[in-house]
Amino acid sequence: MDTENLSSAAPVRVRDIMSPQPVTVRADAPLATVARLLARHAITAVPVVDDHGRVVGVLSEADVLRHDRMGDPAMAVMGTVVALVHPETELAELRRILGTTLVKSVPVVDAADHVVGMVSRSDVVRDLVGHEAGDGPAVEQ
């Protein structure tokens, strides 16, 4: 038996668990539009992008809840980008980012900083526990 190959499994990378082709909004999008997108797509945050598709901020459900004027543009409400990751980022690094910051979702960008995905705490947890059928009930009875 070749034990060397058994212990050298490739590390899980962001590309393996991210949601590709994420919903994005432009910086001038009205907050009401952003709120509708969050609700329609059942997501908790959306990257705010410039005219070239590069991330300039992130707007979350919490940002929407804290703001009263739904006509204001996303750029007036969005949070700063705390972290960006690349598809090749190892899961261990993503766990460090998500575990040491308050962010719940991180934009995934290519080499030109164009958004190619989103990855969240939920994605990481699903990867940790696996999502095979028959894992048993979530609550012990």
C-alpha positions, 0 to 999 in steps of 0.5 A: 500500500502506498501510504505516501499518496494517502497522506498527500490529498490535495487541499480543499480550495475556495473554488471547490465550495464557492457559489460561482457567478454571484449576484452583484450590484453597481455602486449607484444601485438604489438600496431598494433594488439591492434589498429586493435582490437579497430577498429574491436570491435568498442571499445575505450579502452582495458585492458592490462593483464598479463599472469594470466589475471590480469589487468596491464594497459589500452590502449585507442584510444588516446594512439594509436594516440599519439604513432608512432611506431605500432610495440611497445608492449602494455606495452610501450604505455598503461596508468596506471590503474586509477581505477578498479571496481567490479561487485558489485560496486554501480553505484553511486560509478562508477559515482563518479570515471568516473566524477572525473577522465579523464578515459572513461572506467574502467575494472571490476575485480573479487576478484582475479583481473581477468578481467570480464568486462568493463564499460564506461561512455556511459554505465552509460549514457544509464542507466541514460536515459534508452533505451526504444524505442519511447523515441523521437528524440535526437534532438528537432525539 
